[in-house]
Structure formats: C-alpha cells, structure tokens
C-alpha cells in the first residue's frame, strides 16, 4: 500500500511527540533519583539539576557555615531551598528578603517564583534566581516546572518582607520536622513577628459536598498541631512532599497548600518560636496598593476554589464565602441527561450554591401557593428527601410539588401562563414546561434551577392527570393520601405532604425506598452506600 505524503508527515509527528514524552519522562525520573540521593546525604554540593539547560536553571552553591548541622552537613550540599512564591509586582521586597537570607546563609539557594515575568523586573542579589511558571514556546518543558529547580531535601516557604536574623532558626525547623518521623506532621511553621500573628485552624475538606470548613484549633505548650494556618508564617516542608501535591505552588499559597495537605491527612506544627522578623509590615505603603493587593487576593481565591471544585467556605468566625452560582449566573451544571447530572459521575453531590437556590425558590413558591389558596404537597424525590433528611436529597437537582389542577385559577402567577412565561418582581420565572403538561418556576432568567408543579385532579377518588412522563413515580394514587395534608419540615420551612408518606412513597418507588437510597438512574451510576 502506498503511503501518502500526509500520512508520512502524520507518522513523523507522532514519532516526534513520543520522543519528546520519553525525554521528559527520563528527565523527571533522573530528577527524583537525584533528590532521593540528596535525602540520604549522597549528593555533592553544587551538582546541577538533571536535564536542565541554561536560562532559568537554579544553580546550587557550595560552601557555607561550618558546624550548622541540619542546614548543611559535611560533604554535601545545602538541604534547604528558600522559596518566595507570593509578591506583588507594583510593590514588593523580594530583593530585601533574598539579601537577608543570603547574608546569613549564603550557601542556601533562593528562588522567587512568579506566574509571569515581573514588571518592573526584580532586583535580585547574586545567588538568588527567578522562576517564571508560564511556559515559553522556545524553552524545554522543564524550564518552567519548579520541581526541576529545587535540588534540596527541604523547601522553606517564606512570605514577602520577612527577614532572617537568626541563622539557626532554619536548623530548628529542620530538627522539629525530622523529629516527627513518619507521622502525620509533614509541615513545620514559625510565626512572623509574633505567635499571635498566626492562627492554627482545623480544616475539613468535603469534595463530595464542594465545601471546606475551617474551625479554631487549641494551642499546646510546645506548639500547636493542626491542619491549616491563617496569618503570617514561614513553613518548612520536604521537597518530595510539596511536589507530590497536585498544585504545589498554587495561589493563594496557604489556601492551596492546606486544602491539598488536609485531604491527604497531613498536619502542620506551629511553633511558639523562633519568630522571623519583618521590617516591612504593613507590606504596602499606601491604601491604594493595599486595595489592589486585596482585590488580587480575592480574585486568586475565587480562581483557586473553582479549580479545586470548592463552592462554599465556612470560616472560623462562622461567616460563609460562596464561589458557585447565583441568581445572576447560570447554574453549576448543564442539561441533565438520563436523570443523572454531570457531577454524579464525578462522585460529587449537588453543589451547595445550587441547593441554596433550590431552597430559596421552594420557600418562595410555597409562600405564593399558600397565600393564593392553591393546595400542594411534596411529590416524588422531594417527599423522599423530606422523610430522610428534612431537606432536599443531597444529589437532587430540582424540587417537585403536586398541586390541585382546579386551584390553578386562584394563583395569578399560574393562571395566565398559556400565553407565555412570567418574570415576577423578584426575578423568578414562571412558565409552562416544554417537556410536558406541568408548570416550572426558575430561580431566575440566568439560573435555571427550578421547582416543578405537577397538576392533578380527582376522578372517582383517584388523583390522576391527562399526560404522563416516563418517570416510574409519575403514577395515579388514591386521593385519601391528601385528605388531610400534613405539615412536614423541608428545606428550612414547613411544607405540606401526603398523610401516610411511607405508603405513598412505596406506591411510587417500591418497598424499602426510604431505607435504601439510590441515585435516580442506577443503570448509569450507582450510589456507593458504604460512603454515606
């Protein structure tokens, strides 16, 4: 068979890509081998990183203070790289920080890390290097990857404006970390200026519920052990640990770091001393620069939360921060296929911002129905959620209410929907659903989270409809379930429900449905009940 020119060109491109992947893989393997040798004390001082060319490569200097065992031992290079990740281009003290550390510990590598090349350029002293994380088309892939530029056993993460006045402070941090052995403490921190400048926190990250919860942690006599820090601190971590994180140098640095380490069960030990000094506090000389920094911090936090899939933060003071959908934005998920939203395939449940919007919409709709004299009841999965959780099922994406068809003319929001949709004074959208003969109330024109209203009428003591969906729970049922309707807690309010909810639900879903939760379409995705 004759090979065309295009086929030959495509084959050559594939081979070239495979060679590039092989080269990068080999370089990474050599790097990890050298790093492990360094941890065992077999690496020589000044040995360059494997696979590095010129340009941004970090050169590790030899020499240093004799007798400071732990920072630099006999016959090997320095054990710590000082790394400054966060600073503002418009006002920073990176050069002063580098001078402070290199004046006291000239043998230590100092690395400033930035997403893009700083402007104005940094004025760095000899021995300090800048690493730009943004890839450049004329550089090999390892030139912008930090794991190729750190050749020491430990990384010391320092904030902008900090100073090293006590050379042995780093040695103390190393001793503390090594003293923890292979336990859960994988980071050691020291405060800047004073211990009171840093708060030790417990952090619980629940990816399934898109939520991170911070709470205060108690202090001990020899230091606090917790899962997160808030404030000004210098942090020591093993190089192997930090570069085993998915996003080792994300921003904001502490938020990114502790979300990842807490998910791995790692802890941080905050020492009472030593304290690192800082002449540049506050860090910014004007209110305008402080505002710019605060704005950038807020933006960076939002980007990080979205990157990690966290939509709700519960702070130590009880306040909440939200990073999901709102009334002005689309909901967090797209059109649902096969009754299975996309997040279920990711082993996640309904985002908390979506649940919040559903609760608000439900409360609003029920208030209008009750004030208009429209009889309603919790239907289907919403009744199931009320029985199990007194709330919406954690993975559900809408709310279902049954209504009496004969009561529809009592409600101004419903009676004229045959002529089109209605956007009311509070931004909710009332419409006839395109999928069938029922009503839908959307959270807003932008956000289509909704409450569905299913009209039934009584015929010979049976509640029925003229049209039906393919959902197995969409069936006729005896009217006696609605005589009388009974109040039930649901989604933060009291709603009405059928009077024998177990019999009603088992009629619709089958026996044992309350005790045996399952996703809407188990053929597509089954719920792992062992994780409940």
N, C-alpha and C positions, 0 to 999 in steps of 0.2 A: 504494500500500500504506500503510495507516495505521500510524504509529509509536506504540507504547505508551508509557506514562509511564516504565516501567522501562528500555525501550530508549533513550529520550531521556536519562534520567539516566545510563546507562552511557556513552553517547556524550559527554555533557558531562564526565564524569570522565576519559575518555581524552584529550579535548582539553586539560583542565586539566593532566594529567600531562605531556603533550607540551610545554606552555608552560613548566612548571617545568624540564623537562630542557633546553629551549632556553636558559632564563635561566642555569642553572648552567653549561652549556657555554660560553655567551658570557662569563660572569664568569671562567672558567678561562682562556679564550683571551686576554682582556684582561690577566689577571694575568701570563701568560707573556710577552706582548708588552712589558709594563712592565718585567719582570725582565730581558729581553734588552736593553732600552734602558739599564737601570741598569748592566749589564755593560759597555756601550760608553761609559759616562760621560755619558749624555744625560739621566739622571733628576735632577730637582731635589730638594734636601733637603726632607724633611717632607711629600712627596707621599703621600697616603693610598692604601691598597690599593683596587683596583677592586672594586666590588660589596660592600664592607664597610659594615655599619651601625655602630651603637654597640655597647655591651656589651663583648665580648672583643676587639674590634679592636685591633691593635697600632699605636700611633702612633709614627712615626719622628721623632726630634727633630733639629733643625738645629743647626748650630754645632759647636764642638769645638776641639781643639788645632790651631792652625795649624802647618804645616810637617811634620806626621807623614804624609808621602805614603804611600799604600797603605792606610791605615785610613780616611782621609777626605781627598779631594783638593779642589782649588779648584772651587767652583761645582757641587758635587754632594753628595748625602747620604752617610752612613756606608756603608761597604762590608761591614761585618760585623754580624751579629746574634749575640749571646751567648745560647746556649740551654742550659738546665739541665733534663735530662729525668728523672734518677733521684734520688729522695729519699724518705725515709720520713716519713709523717705524724706518727708518735709521737716522732721526734727528728730534726731537720734544721737546717741552717744556710743555707737558701736566702736569707733576708734578708741575712745577712752576706756571702754571695757576691755578691749584687746590689750591695750597698753598696760592696764592694771594687772591682768593675769600674766602677761609675758614678762613684765618687770619682776614679778615674784617667782614665776615658774617658766623661764624662757624655753625650757625643753618641751613644754606642752603644746600640741597642735591646737590652733584656734581656728574655728570655722564659723563664718557668718553665712546664713542660708536665707535666700530670698527667692520668691516665685519668679520675679523678673529682675533684670539688671537695675539696680537702684539709680535713681536720678534725683539730685546730683549724686555722682559716684561717691562711694565710701572712701574715706581716707584711712586706710588700714596700715598698721606698722608692719615691719618685716617679721615674718613668722606667722602672720595671720592670712587667711585665704577666704575668698568669697566663692560660694557655690550657688549658681543660678539653676533652679529646678526646671524652668521651661526649656524644652528640648529645642535644639537648633539643627536645621537641616544639614549643616556642614560638619556636625560633630557626631562621633560614635554614641550609641545609646547610653553607655556607662558614664559619659561625661556629665550628665545631669542627674544621675541617681546617687543619692547620698551614701548608700551602703558601700559604694566603691571608693568613697573618700574618707572613710573612717577606718583606721587601721589599728585601733586600740581596743583594749578589753572593755573599757567603760566609756560612757558618754556623760558629760556634765552639762545639763541644760540650764542656761543662765538667762535671766531677763535683761532687757536693755537698762543701762545705767548702773548696774551692780559693779562692785569692786572687790578685789581680793586683797585683804590686808593681812591675813594670817595664812602663810604658805601651807601650814599643816592642817588647815581646815579641810582640804580635799582628802588628805590621808585619813582624817577622822570619818568622813563619809564612806570611804572605801572599807575601813575596818568594820563599820556598822553593817554595811551591806554584806560583806563576806561572813560576818558573824551570824547572819540569818541562815546560812547554809542553803539548803534546797527548799526552804519553807515558802509560805505564800508571800512573804515580804520580798518584793522584787524591785522596789524603788526606795531610796532614802532621800529625804529632803531636809534642807536647812532654811530657816526664815531669812528674809532680808530686813535689816534694821532691827526688828524686834519680833519675838514669838507671837505677839498679839496681832501682827500684820497678816498672819496666815490662819485660816480656819480649817480644821480637819473635819471631813464630811464622810458620811456613808452614802454611796451611790449604788442604786439598784436599777439596772437597765433591763427593760422588758421589751425585746424587739417584737414579740408577737403582738403586743398592745401598743407599739410605737411610742413608748413612754420611758423617760428617765426620771427617777425620783431621788432628790438629794435630801439628806437629813443630817442634823448636827451629830458629831461623834464626841464621846467623852475623852478627856486628856488623862494620860497616865503620868506617873512620877518620872519615868525615864524616856518619855516621848509618847506620842500618840500613834496608834496604828489604825489606819482607816483605808478607804477605797478612793478618795478624791481629796483635792485641796482647793481652797479658794483664797487667793491673795498672792503676795509676793514671795516667791521661794526659788531656791536653787535645788535642782533634782539630779541625783545620780542614778543611772540605770545601766545595766550591762548592754553592750553593743548588740550582742546576739538577740537579746530580748526586744529592744526597740525596733530592730529591723525585721523581726518576725511579726510585727503588727501590720495590719492591712494598710494603714495610712500612718507611717511612722512620724511624720512631721507635719501633720495637718494643723490647720489654724481655725480657731484659737487653740494654741498648743495644749494647754492644760485640759481643756474640754475634750479635745480629740484624744489625748493620751489616756485620760482616765475612763472615758467611755469604753475604750478598747481593753484596757487592763482589767477593769471591773468585770467585763464579760468573760475574761479568762481566769477569774478568781484571784488575781494578783492584788497585793496590798502595798500601801506606801507607809513608811515610818517617818513621821515628822519629829525631828529632834528639837530639844529645847535650845541647844547650842551646838555648833557655833552659829553666830548670826553673821551674814555677809553685809557689808556696809554698802551704802549708796548715797553719794553726794547729790545725785540728780533725782530728787523727789520733792515736789511732784515732777513728773517726767517731762511735762510740756510747759513752755514759758508763757503761753497765752491761752485765754479761754477759747479762742477760735481754734487753735491747734488741738486743744483737749476735745472740743466738739467734733473735729474731723476724725480724731482717733476713736472716739466713742461711736461715731457713725460707721466707721470701717469695722469696728469690733462687732457691732450689731449685724452688719451685712455678712461678715465672715461666719458668725454664729449661725445665721439662717442657712447659709450655703452648707455648712458642716452638718447641721441637723438634717437637711434634705438629703445630703449624701449618705448619711448613716440611716436614713429612714426613721428619724425620731420627729414626731409631730407635737409632742407635749412634754414640757419640762415642769416638774414640781420642785420648787426651790425651797431651801431650808426655812425661809420665813413664811412659808405657806402660799406664796404667790405662784401663779402659773404663767408660763410663756408658751405660746402656740406657734407652730411652724407649718400648719396644714392649710386646709381650705377654709374659706369664709363665705359670707353672703355675696362678696364682690368677686369671687374667683370660682372656677369650675371645681366640682368635687374631685376627690383624690383618685378616683378610678373611672374607667371608661364604661362603655356599653357592656352590660353583663351578658355573657354567653353561657348557655346550658345551666342557668341558675347558679353559676359559680363565678364570683368576681375574681379579678386577676390576683388580688392579694392572698386569696386562699391557696393558690398554687405556690406562693412564697412562704407558706406556713405562718402566715400572719392573719390577724383578725381585722375587723373593721377599724379604720383609723379613728382615734378619739375625737378629732375635729368633726368627722362625719357623724359619729354618734351624738355629739353635742348638737349639731344642726338638726338631726332627726328628732331629738328630744324637744328642741325649741319648736319645730314645726308641729309635732304631735300636740304639745301643750296649746299652741295657738289654734290649731284646727278644732280640738276638742272644746275649747272655750267658745268658739263660734257655734259649733253644733249644739252645745248645751244651751247657749243663750238664744238660739233660733228655734229650739224645740224639736230638734232632729234626734231621734233615738238612734243610738250607735252602740257598738260593742267591739271589743278586741277580737280580731279574727286571726286564724292561722298561726303563723310563726310568731306574731306579736303576742297573742294569748299564751303561747308556749313560753315565750321569754318572760312574761309577767308571772307565770306559775313558777318557773325555775329561778329567775333572777330578780323578780320585781322590776325588770328593766328590759330593754331590747336585747335579744340574743347577741352575744359579743361578736359574731361574724355576720349578722344580718345587715342588709343594706337598704331596707325600706320598712315602713310600718303599714299594717293592714287594719282597716276598720270596716266592719259591716254597718250598713245603715238601712233604715226602712225606706223603700222607694216612695211610699206615699207621703213621707215627711220632706222630700226634696223641695217642694214649692215653699216651704216655710223659711228656707235659707236664701237670702239674697245673693250669696256667693255662688250658689249652685244652680238656681232655677233658670238662669239665662245663658248657661254655658253652651247650649246648642248653637248659638250664634257666634261663638268664638271664646277665646280664653279671656281671663280677667286678671290683671295685675292690681292687687289691692294697695291700700295706702301704706302698708308695711312691707311692700316688696314681694309678698308671696304670690305665686302664680297658680290660679285655679283654672282647670281645663278638663275637658273630656279626654280620656286617654285614647291614644291612637291604636293601642293593642286590643281594645275590647270595649264593652259597654259598661264602663265604670268611670269614676272621677279620680283626678290626681291633683294634689296640692304640692307644688315645688317650693323649695326653700327660697329660691329667687330666680330671676331670669338667667343669671350666670351659673348658679349652682343647682343642679337638677336632683339633689336628694329630695325624697318625696314621701308623702303619705297617700296611700291609695284608699279610696272609699268605694266599697262594693255594695251596690243597692240590691236588696232582696225584697220580695213581697210574700205574703202569706196566702197559701192556697190549700184549703182543707186541712189546716193545722200544720202544714209543711212550709218551711221557708225555702223559696225557690227563686230562680232567675230565668230570663229568656235566652241568655247566651252564657257559655261556659268556656273556661280556659282548660289547658291541658294539665294544670296542677292537680295532683291527686286529692288535695284538700278542698278543692273547689267542687263541693257536692251539696245536695239538699240536706236539710236537717229538720227535726221536729221543732216547732215554734216554742214548745214548752221550755226549751233551754233559755229562752229570752223572757220568760214570764215567771218570776221577775228577773230583770237585770240586776247584778250585784256589783258593788264597788270593789275595786282591787287596786293596790299600789302598782304603778307602772311609770317608769322613766321620770321619777321625781314628782308625779302628780297622782291623783286618784282618778281612775278611769272605770268605765262600766264593762262588765264581762258577762258571759253566759253563767247561769246559776249552778251548773254542775260541770266545772271546767274539765275534770278528768274524763267524764263520759263524752263530752263534746270533742275534746282533742283526740281521744281514741277512736271516735267515729270518723274523724277526718284523717288521722295519720296512722292509726293502728295501735294495738295494745302495747303498753310499756313505753310509749313515746316520751313521756315526761322523764323517766329514769334513764333513758338511753339516747343521749344527744347524738346527733349526726349532722354532717354538712348537707345542704339541700340536694346535692346530686352526688351520692356516693360512688356512682359509676365513674365520675370524673376525678373526684378527690374524696378520700375517706378521712374522717376525723380520728386522730390517734388519741383515744380516751385516756391512755396512760399518762399523757402530758397535761391533763386537766387539773 
